[in-house]
Amino acid sequence: MPAGRKPSRVVFTCQECGYDSPKWLGRCPDCQGWNTFTERAVARGSGAAARAPRPSSPPVEMSRLEDADEPRLAVGLLEFDRVLGGGIVPGSLVLIGGDPGIGKSTLLLQVASLAAGLNGRPVLYLSGEESGRQLKMRARRLGVNGDGLFVLTETNLDAALQEAESLTPGLVVVDSIQTVYTEAAPQAPGSVVQLRQCTMNLMHWAKGSGIPVLIVGHVTKEGDIAGPRLLEHIVDVVLYLEGERFSNYRLLRGVKNRFGSVAEVGVFEMREQGMMGVDNPSEVFLAERASGAVGSVIVPTIEGSRPLLVEVQALTSPTALPAPRRTANGIDFNRLLLIMSVLTRRLGLSLGGQDVIASVVGGLRLQEPAADLALALAIVSSFRDKPVPADLVAVGEVGLSGELRSAGQMERRLVEAERLGFKRCLLPEAAVRSQRLKTKVELLPVAMLRDAVRLAFA
């Protein structure tokens, strides 16, 4: 071995989650991915390198630290600022993920154009996927003139950060983190090592300069941001842009936020002019509801901190297949199976020979259990071919024994239902006993799912 050269060892790294193993494994024990390990060489550190370095600054007692709130950068896109808690925090690192074609680049180009010129500072848009002409075509379609917005088509992150230091922008956008690389890591762009190193470099640069950075992260086949355990733990804020590709509506959901609440959701509509905030999403989602439709029930749900009225639909039909099909769009598949099992066991519905399809209108994804009752009523409505009354909403969680459990923020749900003209609400009996609900909506409290079905189809 040449003198002065340190020996190296070989490790195998999972390309999905960054798990290291001394030998090759067919399946990652951390993320359960198959055939995701690749070989890489790691230099052995000397004894001096292994010793912990001295900190750059001495420890300071917390009571002596300055208590000053830095003003947030509010770009003016109200739904975007809402999810971030009022705007972008200086020096923060924000990760935005979503499916391909969902509108991540469109949203960030709008944010960059609105932030350009705020506080008298420009914005730097680092594009590793599109050329300058392609970005200009997108900007022309969105009506963005580009004043104060500087575009840098560079994949070398080290060179890009040097340009950013000379420009001193008020905001930096990196589209995307999988396309940039740093010379400090020998692996190819998009690998786990490059993702970790590039994100760490951006984090140190943002904290040191006080300039916020927005980065785009691609998603895997399972819908997670590529390298989730690497990126989500490093960045300050994680946002997901959700929605069906062929639907006009998008939800910007906060998953992690060190500077605010994750209980905020922004609703956008994709138009030719870009992403437009939806001020009254409940009316939009119910605008095309057919009167007297079979298998349709309205549920007052809570998305973040705002109430939304959402239409849940279900369709049952006799099957000619040995194994009936179960399809869920916008609803957790396991939740659909649970409701079907309760309906079969507790109410005696013969769903074993039926194809069951459940869907949420508008491309939304319902995650809270409060939509169980509406889903159950929609299935019963389709199975019996009888509509649920058009002025009725239903909310409540369904237990395995058929009991109904209360949901949170019930009064806010009822206020939204009253505002849109609904007259009655099926809800768990426990919700009425535990709190005094001030509403003009007629309350129909029930304790069991069987009683709810009887009242809904009386």
C-alpha positions as CSV (number, residue, x, y, z in Angstrom):
1,M,0.0,0.0,0.0
2,P,1.4,3.4,-0.9
3,A,2.7,5.5,2.0
4,G,0.3,8.0,3.4
5,R,-2.7,6.3,1.9
6,K,-5.4,5.1,4.3
7,P,-6.9,1.7,3.8
8,S,-10.6,1.5,2.8
9,R,-13.3,-0.9,3.6
10,V,-16.4,-2.0,1.6
11,V,-19.9,-1.4,2.9
12,F,-23.3,-2.0,1.2
13,T,-25.8,0.9,1.3
14,C,-29.6,0.7,0.7
15,Q,-30.5,3.1,-2.0
16,E,-34.0,3.6,-0.5
17,C,-33.3,4.5,3.1
18,G,-29.5,4.7,3.5
19,Y,-29.1,1.6,5.8
20,D,-25.4,0.4,5.8
21,S,-24.5,-3.3,6.1
22,P,-21.1,-5.0,6.1
23,K,-22.4,-7.6,3.6
24,W,-24.8,-7.6,0.7
25,L,-28.4,-8.4,1.6
26,G,-31.3,-9.3,-0.6
27,R,-33.8,-7.4,1.5
28,C,-33.2,-4.3,3.6
29,P,-34.0,-4.9,7.3
30,D,-34.9,-1.2,7.7
31,C,-37.2,-0.3,4.8
32,Q,-38.0,-3.9,3.7
33,G,-36.9,-3.0,0.1
34,W,-35.7,-5.8,-2.2
35,N,-32.4,-5.6,-4.2
36,T,-31.6,-2.1,-3.0
37,F,-28.1,-2.6,-1.8
38,T,-25.1,-1.2,-3.7
39,E,-21.4,-1.5,-2.9
40,R,-19.3,1.5,-1.9
41,A,-15.8,2.1,-0.4
42,V,-15.4,3.9,2.8
43,A,-12.0,5.2,4.0
44,R,-10.9,4.2,7.4
45,G,-10.4,7.1,9.7
46,S,-7.1,7.6,11.7
47,G,-7.1,7.9,15.5
48,A,-6.7,11.7,15.2
49,A,-9.7,11.9,12.9
50,A,-11.8,9.8,15.2
51,R,-11.2,12.2,18.1
52,A,-14.1,14.6,18.5
53,P,-13.2,18.2,17.3
54,R,-13.6,21.2,19.5
55,P,-17.0,23.0,19.0
56,S,-16.9,26.2,16.9
57,S,-18.5,28.2,19.8
58,P,-18.6,27.5,23.5
59,P,-21.9,26.4,25.1
60,V,-24.2,29.2,26.1
61,E,-26.9,29.1,28.8
62,M,-30.4,29.2,27.3
63,S,-31.5,32.0,29.5
64,R,-28.7,34.2,28.0
65,L,-29.7,33.6,24.4
66,E,-31.3,36.4,22.5
67,D,-35.1,36.1,22.2
68,A,-35.9,37.8,19.0
69,D,-38.5,36.6,16.5
70,E,-37.3,37.0,12.9
71,P,-40.0,38.1,10.5
72,R,-41.2,35.4,8.1
73,L,-41.1,35.8,4.4
74,A,-44.8,35.8,3.3
75,V,-44.8,35.4,-0.5
76,G,-48.5,36.3,-0.9
77,L,-49.8,32.9,-2.0
78,L,-52.2,32.6,0.9
79,E,-52.6,28.8,0.9
80,F,-48.9,28.3,0.7
81,D,-48.2,30.7,3.6
82,R,-50.9,29.1,5.6
83,V,-49.3,25.6,5.5
84,L,-45.9,27.1,6.5
85,G,-47.5,28.9,9.5
86,G,-47.5,32.4,8.1
87,G,-44.5,32.4,5.7
88,I,-41.0,31.1,5.2
89,V,-38.6,31.3,8.2
90,P,-35.2,32.8,7.4
91,G,-32.5,30.2,7.2
92,S,-34.9,27.3,7.0
93,L,-34.7,24.3,4.7
94,V,-38.0,23.2,3.2
95,L,-38.6,20.0,1.3
96,I,-41.5,19.6,-1.1
97,G,-42.4,16.2,-2.4
98,G,-45.1,14.7,-4.6
99,D,-45.9,12.4,-7.5
100,P,-44.4,13.3,-10.9
101,G,-46.5,15.8,-12.8
102,I,-48.5,16.8,-9.7
103,G,-47.3,20.5,-10.0
104,K,-44.3,20.8,-7.7
105,S,-42.2,22.8,-10.2
106,T,-45.2,25.0,-11.1
107,L,-45.9,25.8,-7.5
108,L,-42.3,26.7,-6.7
109,L,-41.9,28.8,-9.8
110,Q,-45.0,30.8,-8.7
111,V,-43.5,31.1,-5.2
112,A,-40.2,32.2,-6.5
113,S,-41.7,34.9,-8.8
114,L,-43.8,36.2,-5.9
115,A,-40.8,36.3,-3.5
116,A,-38.6,38.1,-6.1
117,G,-38.1,41.6,-5.0
118,L,-39.4,41.2,-1.5
119,N,-37.2,43.0,1.0
120,G,-35.3,44.3,-2.0
121,R,-33.5,41.0,-2.7
122,P,-33.7,38.7,-5.8
123,V,-34.5,34.9,-5.9
124,L,-32.2,32.2,-7.3
125,Y,-33.9,29.3,-9.1
126,L,-31.4,26.4,-9.4
127,S,-32.7,24.0,-12.1
128,G,-31.0,20.7,-12.7
129,E,-33.9,19.2,-14.7
130,E,-35.0,22.0,-17.1
131,S,-33.0,24.3,-19.3
132,G,-33.4,28.1,-19.2
133,R,-35.6,28.1,-22.3
134,Q,-37.9,25.4,-20.8
135,L,-38.3,27.5,-17.7
136,K,-39.0,30.6,-19.8
137,M,-41.8,28.7,-21.6
138,R,-43.3,27.6,-18.3
139,A,-43.0,31.2,-16.9
140,R,-44.8,32.6,-20.0
141,R,-47.7,30.2,-19.5
142,L,-48.0,31.2,-15.9
143,G,-47.8,34.9,-16.7
144,V,-44.5,35.3,-14.8
145,N,-42.3,38.2,-16.1
146,G,-39.2,37.1,-14.2
147,D,-38.1,40.4,-12.8
148,G,-35.8,39.8,-9.9
149,L,-35.8,36.0,-10.6
150,F,-32.4,34.6,-11.6
151,V,-32.2,31.2,-13.2
152,L,-29.1,29.0,-12.8
153,T,-29.1,25.7,-14.8
154,E,-26.3,23.9,-12.9
155,T,-26.0,20.4,-11.4
156,N,-22.8,21.1,-9.5
157,L,-24.0,22.2,-6.0
158,D,-20.7,23.6,-5.0
159,A,-20.5,25.9,-7.9
160,A,-24.2,26.9,-7.5
161,L,-23.6,27.9,-3.8
162,Q,-20.7,30.0,-4.9
163,E,-23.0,31.9,-7.3
164,A,-25.6,32.2,-4.6
165,E,-23.1,33.8,-2.2
166,S,-22.2,36.4,-4.8
167,L,-25.9,37.1,-5.6
168,T,-27.1,37.2,-1.9
169,P,-30.7,36.3,-2.8
170,G,-33.6,36.3,-0.4
171,L,-34.7,32.8,-1.4
172,V,-33.1,29.8,-3.2
173,V,-35.1,27.1,-5.0
174,V,-33.4,23.8,-5.9
175,D,-35.3,21.7,-8.5
176,S,-34.5,18.9,-7.7
177,I,-32.3,17.5,-5.0
178,Q,-31.9,14.2,-7.0
179,T,-30.2,16.0,-9.9
180,V,-27.5,18.0,-8.1
181,Y,-24.2,16.6,-6.9
182,T,-21.2,17.6,-4.8
183,E,-17.6,16.7,-5.4
184,A,-17.3,15.7,-1.8
185,A,-19.1,12.4,-2.5
186,P,-17.8,10.2,-5.3
187,Q,-21.1,8.5,-6.1
188,A,-23.5,9.3,-8.9
189,P,-26.2,12.0,-8.5
190,G,-29.3,10.7,-7.0
191,S,-27.6,8.1,-4.9
192,V,-28.1,7.9,-1.1
193,V,-24.6,9.3,-0.3
194,Q,-25.1,12.2,-2.7
195,L,-28.6,12.9,-1.3
196,R,-27.3,13.0,2.2
197,Q,-24.2,15.1,1.4
198,C,-26.1,17.6,-0.8
199,T,-28.9,18.1,1.8
200,M,-26.4,18.5,4.6
201,N,-24.4,21.1,2.5
202,L,-27.7,23.0,1.8
203,M,-28.6,22.9,5.5
204,H,-25.3,24.3,6.7
205,W,-25.4,27.0,4.0
206,A,-28.9,28.0,4.8
207,K,-28.2,28.2,8.6
208,G,-25.0,30.1,8.1
209,S,-26.3,32.6,5.6
210,G,-29.8,33.0,6.9
211,I,-31.2,32.5,3.4
212,P,-34.2,30.0,3.2
213,V,-33.9,27.2,0.7
214,L,-36.8,25.3,-0.9
215,I,-35.9,21.9,-2.4
216,V,-37.9,19.5,-4.5
217,G,-37.8,15.7,-3.7
218,H,-39.0,13.0,-6.0
219,V,-41.1,10.1,-4.6
220,T,-40.7,6.4,-4.7
221,K,-43.2,3.8,-6.0
222,E,-44.7,3.6,-2.5
223,G,-45.4,7.4,-2.5
224,D,-42.6,8.3,-0.1
225,I,-39.9,10.9,-0.8
226,A,-36.8,9.1,-2.1
227,G,-34.5,8.6,0.8
228,P,-37.1,9.6,3.3
229,R,-35.1,8.8,6.4
230,L,-32.2,10.8,5.0
231,L,-34.0,14.0,3.9
232,E,-36.9,14.3,6.3
233,H,-34.6,14.1,9.4
234,I,-32.3,16.8,8.0
235,V,-34.7,19.5,6.7
236,D,-36.8,21.8,8.8
237,V,-40.1,21.5,7.0
238,V,-41.6,18.7,4.9
239,L,-44.6,19.4,2.6
240,Y,-46.4,16.9,0.4
241,L,-48.4,18.0,-2.7
242,E,-51.2,15.5,-3.0
243,G,-54.0,14.8,-5.5
244,E,-55.0,12.8,-8.5
245,R,-53.1,13.6,-11.7
246,F,-56.3,14.0,-13.7
247,S,-58.1,16.1,-11.1
248,N,-57.8,19.9,-10.9
249,Y,-57.4,20.0,-7.2
250,R,-54.3,19.6,-5.1
251,L,-53.7,19.5,-1.4
252,L,-50.4,20.8,0.2
253,R,-50.1,19.0,3.4
254,G,-47.5,19.6,6.1
255,V,-45.8,16.5,7.5
256,K,-43.1,18.1,9.6
257,N,-42.6,21.7,10.6
258,R,-40.1,22.9,13.2
259,F,-41.5,26.4,13.2
260,G,-45.2,25.8,13.3
261,S,-48.1,23.3,13.3
262,V,-48.5,20.4,10.9
263,A,-52.3,20.8,11.2
264,E,-52.6,23.1,8.2
265,V,-53.6,22.1,4.7
266,G,-53.6,24.3,1.6
267,V,-56.1,23.6,-1.2
268,F,-55.2,24.6,-4.8
269,E,-56.8,24.3,-8.2
270,M,-54.6,23.7,-11.2
271,R,-55.4,26.1,-14.0
272,E,-53.6,27.3,-17.1
273,Q,-52.3,30.2,-15.0
274,G,-50.8,27.8,-12.4
275,M,-51.8,26.9,-8.9
276,M,-54.7,29.0,-7.6
277,G,-55.7,29.0,-4.0
278,V,-59.3,27.8,-3.2
279,D,-61.0,30.0,-0.7
280,N,-64.1,27.9,-0.2
281,P,-63.2,24.3,-1.0
282,S,-66.4,22.8,0.4
283,E,-68.6,24.5,-2.2
284,V,-66.2,23.5,-5.0
285,F,-66.2,19.8,-4.0
286,L,-70.0,19.7,-3.7
287,A,-70.8,21.8,-6.8
288,E,-71.4,18.9,-9.1
289,R,-73.2,16.5,-6.7
290,A,-76.3,15.0,-8.2
291,S,-79.6,15.3,-6.3
292,G,-80.9,12.0,-5.0
293,A,-77.8,10.0,-6.0
294,V,-77.6,6.5,-4.8
295,G,-74.4,5.5,-2.9
296,S,-73.5,9.1,-2.1
297,V,-73.0,10.5,1.5
298,I,-71.6,13.8,2.6
299,V,-69.1,13.8,5.5
300,P,-67.8,16.9,7.4
301,T,-64.1,16.2,7.7
302,I,-61.3,18.2,9.2
303,E,-58.2,18.7,6.9
304,G,-55.6,20.4,9.0
305,S,-57.4,23.1,10.9
306,R,-60.2,23.7,8.4
307,P,-63.5,21.9,8.0
308,L,-64.4,20.5,4.6
309,L,-67.5,18.9,3.3
310,V,-66.6,15.9,1.1
311,E,-68.7,13.5,-0.9
312,V,-68.0,9.8,-0.3
313,Q,-69.4,7.5,-3.0
314,A,-69.7,3.7,-3.1
315,L,-70.9,1.2,-5.7
316,T,-71.8,-2.5,-5.2
317,S,-72.6,-4.9,-8.0
318,P,-72.8,-8.7,-8.3
319,T,-69.5,-10.2,-9.4
320,A,-68.8,-13.0,-11.9
321,L,-65.3,-13.6,-10.5
322,P,-64.4,-16.2,-7.9
323,A,-62.8,-13.4,-5.8
324,P,-64.9,-10.2,-5.6
325,R,-63.0,-7.0,-6.2
326,R,-62.5,-4.3,-3.6
327,T,-61.3,-0.9,-4.9
328,A,-60.6,2.2,-2.8
329,N,-59.8,5.7,-4.2
330,G,-59.0,8.3,-1.6
331,I,-59.8,5.9,1.2
332,D,-57.5,3.6,3.1
333,F,-58.0,0.1,1.6
334,N,-57.8,-1.6,5.0
335,R,-60.4,0.8,6.3
336,L,-62.8,-0.2,3.5
337,L,-62.3,-3.9,4.4
338,L,-63.0,-3.1,8.1
339,I,-66.3,-1.3,7.2
340,M,-67.4,-4.2,4.9
341,S,-66.7,-6.7,7.6
342,V,-68.7,-4.8,10.2
343,L,-71.6,-4.5,7.7
344,T,-71.5,-8.2,6.9
345,R,-71.2,-9.4,10.5
346,R,-73.3,-6.9,12.5
347,L,-76.0,-5.9,9.9
348,G,-76.2,-9.1,7.9
349,L,-75.3,-7.5,4.4
350,S,-74.3,-10.2,1.9
351,L,-71.3,-8.5,0.4
352,G,-69.3,-11.7,-0.2
353,G,-70.6,-11.9,-3.8
354,Q,-70.4,-8.2,-4.5
355,D,-67.7,-6.0,-6.1
356,V,-67.3,-3.0,-3.9
357,I,-65.8,0.3,-5.1
358,A,-65.4,3.3,-2.8
359,S,-64.2,6.7,-3.9
360,V,-63.8,10.3,-2.6
361,V,-64.9,13.0,-5.0
362,G,-62.4,15.6,-6.1
363,G,-59.2,13.5,-5.8
364,L,-59.0,14.0,-2.0
365,R,-57.6,11.4,0.4
366,L,-59.5,10.9,3.6
367,Q,-57.3,9.8,6.4
368,E,-59.3,10.3,9.6
369,P,-61.6,7.6,10.9
370,A,-64.5,10.1,11.2
371,A,-65.4,9.2,7.6
372,D,-66.3,5.6,8.6
373,L,-70.0,6.2,9.1
374,A,-70.4,8.0,5.8
375,L,-68.6,5.2,4.0
376,A,-70.8,2.6,5.6
377,L,-74.0,4.5,4.7
378,A,-72.8,4.9,1.1
379,I,-72.2,1.1,0.8
380,V,-75.6,0.3,2.3
381,S,-77.3,2.9,0.0
382,S,-75.8,1.3,-3.1
383,F,-76.5,-2.2,-1.9
384,R,-80.2,-1.4,-1.2
385,D,-80.4,1.0,-4.2
386,K,-81.9,3.7,-1.9
387,P,-80.5,7.2,-1.7
388,V,-79.6,9.0,1.5
389,P,-81.5,12.2,2.1
390,A,-79.8,15.1,0.4
391,D,-79.9,17.3,3.5
392,L,-78.1,14.8,5.7
393,V,-74.4,14.6,6.7
394,A,-72.8,11.8,8.7
395,V,-69.7,11.7,10.8
396,G,-68.3,9.2,13.2
397,E,-65.9,6.3,13.6
398,V,-67.1,2.7,13.4
399,G,-65.8,0.1,15.9
400,L,-65.5,-3.6,15.3
401,S,-68.6,-4.4,17.3
402,G,-70.7,-1.8,15.3
403,E,-70.5,1.0,17.9
404,L,-70.0,4.6,16.9
405,R,-67.2,6.6,18.4
406,S,-67.0,10.4,18.5
407,A,-64.7,12.6,16.4
408,G,-62.9,15.8,17.4
409,Q,-63.9,19.4,16.6
410,M,-67.5,18.4,16.1
411,E,-68.9,21.9,16.4
412,R,-66.7,23.2,13.6
413,R,-67.9,20.4,11.4
414,L,-71.5,21.3,12.1
415,V,-70.9,25.0,11.5
416,E,-69.6,24.2,8.0
417,A,-72.5,21.9,7.3
418,E,-75.0,24.6,8.4
419,R,-73.3,27.2,6.3
420,L,-73.8,25.1,3.2
421,G,-77.5,24.4,3.9
422,F,-77.5,20.9,5.4
423,K,-80.4,20.4,7.9
424,R,-79.6,17.1,9.7
425,C,-76.5,15.3,11.0
426,L,-76.0,11.7,12.0
427,L,-73.4,11.6,14.7
428,P,-72.3,9.4,17.6
429,E,-74.3,9.6,20.8
430,A,-71.1,10.1,22.8
431,A,-70.4,13.4,21.0
432,V,-73.7,14.9,22.2
433,R,-73.2,13.7,25.8
434,S,-69.7,15.0,26.2
435,Q,-70.2,18.5,24.9
436,R,-72.9,21.1,24.2
437,L,-73.1,21.7,20.5
438,K,-74.4,25.1,19.4
439,T,-75.9,24.6,16.0
440,K,-79.1,24.9,14.0
441,V,-78.5,21.6,12.4
442,E,-80.9,18.9,13.7
443,L,-78.7,16.3,15.5
444,L,-79.5,12.6,15.2
445,P,-77.4,10.9,17.9
446,V,-77.0,7.2,17.6
447,A,-74.9,4.6,19.5
448,M,-74.7,1.8,17.0
449,L,-74.2,1.5,13.3
450,R,-77.5,-0.5,13.0
451,D,-79.4,2.5,14.5
452,A,-77.7,4.9,12.1
453,V,-78.7,2.9,9.1
454,R,-82.3,2.7,10.3
455,L,-82.5,6.5,10.7
456,A,-80.8,7.3,7.4
457,F,-83.2,5.2,5.4
458,A,-86.3,5.7,7.5
